Amino acid sequence: MLICVVCEGQNPKHVNFHDLCDTCFGVCDRLKHSGSPELKHGIFSFYVMKGLEGTADLNGDGKITMGELQSYLADVVPRQAMKMNRKQEPQLAGDADRILVVR
């Protein structure tokens, strides 16, 4: 499986990545990078890593699907960004049932 990380200036809603990869995620291009000294990463990147480590396993079955990661990020990223007076809307594209991690 190949996962694409969308860089600034790209938006998974407007670019067809299906020829390039199976799963794609990133922050919408109209929003700026939101780094955080306390997180030591951008907000989105930090929570992608935390989610893939296990916090996105919303049903506790030991597997993290794209849908679970999407739900997790849609909840935590905007809340953390708001605490920093910023706005972020995580964008993910791919099969919601695709298993990204098995723990």
N, C-alpha and C positions, 0 to 999 in steps of 0.2 A: 504494500500500500504506500502510495506517495501522498504526503500532506503538503499543501502549499500555504505559506504564510504570506498574506497580502501586505505589501509594503505601501508606504504613503504614496498617494497619487493613484492608487488602484482601488476598486470597489467591487467585491464579489457579486453585487447585484448587476453590474454593468459590463463585466468581463466574463467571457465563457472560459472557465478553467477546466471544464470536463475533459478537454483534449490533453490537458497537462497533468491533472492529478485527480485523485478520488475524493479528497476532502480539502476544504479551503476555509480559512478563517482569518479575520483581520478587523481592524477598526475602520469605520467609514472614512473615506478620504477627506471629507470636509471638516473633520475634527483633528485637532492637533495632538501630537504625542503628549501624553500626560505622565511624565516621569515622577517618581516619588522617592525622596531620599530615604524615607522609612521603609519602603518596600524594596529599594535598591534595583528597581526595574520600572518599566511603564506599568500602569495599572492593568491594562489588558494582558500584557505578557505575564505579569505576576500571577494573575488569577487563572490564566490558561495552565501555567505550570502547577499551581495548587490543585486545580481541577483534575489534571491528568495524574497527579499523585494520589488522588482518591477522594477528594472532597466533592467531586462532581458525581460520584456514584450515589445518585439520589435514591435508588431503590435497594441499595445494600446487597446487590447480587454478585459483587466482585468484578463486575464489568462496567466500563464507562463507554457509553454510546455517544455518538455525535449529538443526538437529541438531548441526552443528559447534560453534556458539556454546554450545549447551547442554552438550556434552561438555567443552569448554574451561572453562566456568564451574564445572561440577561438580567439576572437578579443582583449579583454582587458588583459587577463593574460599574453600572450607573450609580449605585449607592455610594461606592467608594469615591467615584469622581465627584459626586455632589458634595461630599465632605470636604473636597479640595476646591470647591467653587468652580468645577469644570463639568463638562458634559461629554459622555462617551456612550455610543450605541454599538455594542459588539455585533459584528456581522459574520455569520457562518453559513456555508453552503455545502451541501452534501447529503447523503442518505442518513436520515435521523436514526435509523436502526443499525448503522455501521458501528461495529465494536472497535473502539480506538485503543483501549487498554483492558487487559485481563489481569487481575491481581491475584 
